[in-house]
């Protein structure tokens, strides 16, 4: 069998689909990938080690609503806390404000739900 014949034979198998292996049309594969890409939403999990500023970068509307989670978050308005926040993780901010981490995460989840996220 010459190279030309083997290439033709291989192309026929790909076109017709060899036994046990079906080849999807390329356009169908692209459509499925587009649908999967649209459905894929980037998840954001808040861990104790998550930088506090990242929470607000991801959900900017929380900056106005953070105080509704717990009254102690009003301490975040102090100049000292404003200076610390860019460098602190969530657990450190919770520790400094006296708000348990679980209270913070539940509060954020509630605010996200109210915002439709």
JOUR-V344085 format. One record per run of one state. SS is the DSSP state (H for helix, E for strand, C for the rest). FROM is the first residue (numbers start at 1). TO is the last residue. If there is no record, write none. Layout:
SS;FROM;TO  SS;FROM;TO
This chain:
C;1;2  H;3;16  C;17;25  H;26;39  C;40;50  E;51;51  H;52;58  C;59;61  H;62;68  C;69;70  H;71;77  C;78;78  H;79;85  C;86;88  E;89;89  H;90;97  C;98;100  H;101;114  C;115;117
